[in-house]
Amino acid sequence: MRASPPAVASDGRQVVIRTALTSDRDDALAPLEVRVPAAAVDLLDPTATPGAAVLATIAAARGEDLVIEGRVDARAAAGAAALAGLLSTWWGTGPVTVEVEETITAAAPGTGVGLFFSRGVDSWSTLLDRFDAPEGERVTHLVWVQHGQQPGDGAIETALGEGHRRVAAELGLELVTLSTSARAHLDHHRRWIDLFGPVLVGTALHLGAGLRTLVLTGDSAADVHSRTGADPDVVRLLGREGCAVVLGNPDRSRGQRVTHILGSPLARSTLQVCWEGRMAGNCGRCLKCLLTMTDLATAGDPDPAAGFDQPLDADAVRALPLGPVMAPFMEGLVGDVPPRYEDVRRAWSDAWDRAHDVEPRPRWGDHDPPGLAGPGVPERVATALRATTGQAVAPAPAPLGWRPGAVPLRPSLTRHDEVRTLVATNPDRPCAWAVIEHHVRDGAVDGHQVALARRLATVHGDGPCYLPGIVTAPRQPPVLGPDAVVALLRASRARLWWRPDGDLEPLRVVEAIEQGCLPLQVMPAGPARDLAAELHPSLAPLVVAEEAVATLDLSPAGVTRLLAPAADHLLAGSAEHDLLAGAYR
């Protein structure tokens, strides 16, 4: 492949630098074009130096030797030759050589510091670091490179540019917008993540006469060799004499960068990470959006979905196809996500296991009903295990429940005193009963919950009834949040729900006891009789045959007679102790 000396032309608004390309192969090559604002023409480097790294990357991707006509800075020429050799070795296309017909000594360095800026996590964190840096290190220019690869990109890039300009104006920095056609030569050969460093730097160096430093931020700390476009071994080969290229944020991991930007309201409110949603904004469903929302949740953002068009959703995460590029992130995603987002943590783990053909492992809570008066089972399990082992993952050799051999789900040790106080004041509550239960199960309305509430109202008088669930939107969260449900339970002496079979529902039992409320599971006569026979004597009365609902004693004294021993039984252990013991029994 041969690259002609760059030709420069202007249309009054933009300066176009066009490098003609020819190849001994059959395919005709379009020229490599870079467009810079006409207002920046005084900063223009008219030599072949800026394009050397981009041309070397194209040659390596094609597996084709390169000759660069025109003058190239000696350092940039050596870097281009080494870059082509490195990339072609990594990519298995080599060996590829680069010949530069004329080398020169670069002009005097400029004075500016340019930062490649996309409003993503990495570039924002670097900008925050360098905004108040000493003279010579402080960012003076935000550099934004456009690519315009698909129809409609123009409108999207216009909208993105408006966001970049608002940030630049807010911070008193100059925004320089350039564009390149490099991706038209490269995207069908390699992933963008493999290419972005040389392409961005090679484009920005066209304004190298005004810059002494270009700051490129990769997706990892400087000691991580990921063989991507910001790998330290790539970055050291970029730049020219008088204009160095350095890695931004070299000491921070991805998670630390996310935490960093949470300290800046401007950074958080203008965050732009979406790369697949085909939009200016954040779709909330692509890999980058879901990864960033998870990182924000891990960093303690109270609303990690703010600025995204969709909430952080475990099902969306679970459906992601995860490739090897995600390997550096998985330790944090699987190990650091807080218990509040345990369903999301599990979803990342599931997606990674599926990508590697790992069989699913039993876990507590995967098939339990969601929590209504507090955390669901996955969050409770993760909280308890992290308190004892520091990890959210443990074996699940037996199911949760109260039958012999099952693992009990008890209140956390930190709540025991509160629970005892609530149990003691149960007789003072105004309502005899409450039915608070999802009435959509397995995609259909479960009429038993409604029938139970009506039966209770007929026999025992009015009581709170809340039956959330929409058949057409089964994952829609309840309108009433946990605080409201807690208030209903604390106004009621007993909480009842229907189950056709199975064990005493572990989550509903612990939710009721935690609010000082008597849990009663109503069942058909046969299953109720069989289950009660298996349970501890203090728990057996919590199983009620449906025919016995009319004769239940829900008076203050009648409830206390059943509640006190049941509460004592649950408080004889703790979530922290019993889940750990159950996992490693």
Secondary structure as UniProt FT lines:
FT   STRAND          2..3
FT   STRAND          7..10
FT   STRAND          14..19
FT   STRAND          21..22
FT   STRAND          32..37
FT   HELIX           38..43
FT   TURN            49..51
FT   HELIX           52..62
FT   STRAND          66..73
FT   HELIX           74..91
FT   STRAND          98..104
FT   STRAND          112..116
FT   HELIX           121..131
FT   TURN            135..137
FT   STRAND          141..146
FT   TURN            151..152
FT   HELIX           153..171
FT   STRAND          174..180
FT   HELIX           182..186
FT   TURN            187..189
FT   HELIX           192..204
FT   HELIX           205..210
FT   STRAND          211..216
FT   TURN            222..223
FT   TURN            229..230
FT   HELIX           232..235
FT   TURN            236..237
FT   TURN            241..242
FT   STRAND          243..247
FT   TURN            250..251
FT   HELIX           254..261
FT   TURN            262..263
FT   HELIX           265..269
FT   HELIX           287..299
FT   TURN            304..307
FT   HELIX           314..318
FT   HELIX           324..326
FT   HELIX           327..335
FT   HELIX           339..341
FT   HELIX           342..355
FT   TURN            356..357
FT   TURN            364..367
FT   HELIX           377..389
FT   TURN            404..405
FT   HELIX           413..415
FT   HELIX           416..424
FT   HELIX           426..428
FT   STRAND          431..436
FT   STRAND          440..441
FT   TURN            442..443
FT   STRAND          444..445
FT   HELIX           447..460
FT   STRAND          465..466
FT   TURN            471..472
FT   TURN            474..475
FT   HELIX           482..490
FT   STRAND          492..498
FT   HELIX           506..514
FT   TURN            515..516
FT   STRAND          518..523
FT   HELIX           525..534
FT   TURN            537..539
FT   HELIX           540..542
FT   STRAND          543..545
FT   HELIX           546..551
FT   HELIX           556..570
FT   TURN            571..572
FT   HELIX           575..583
//
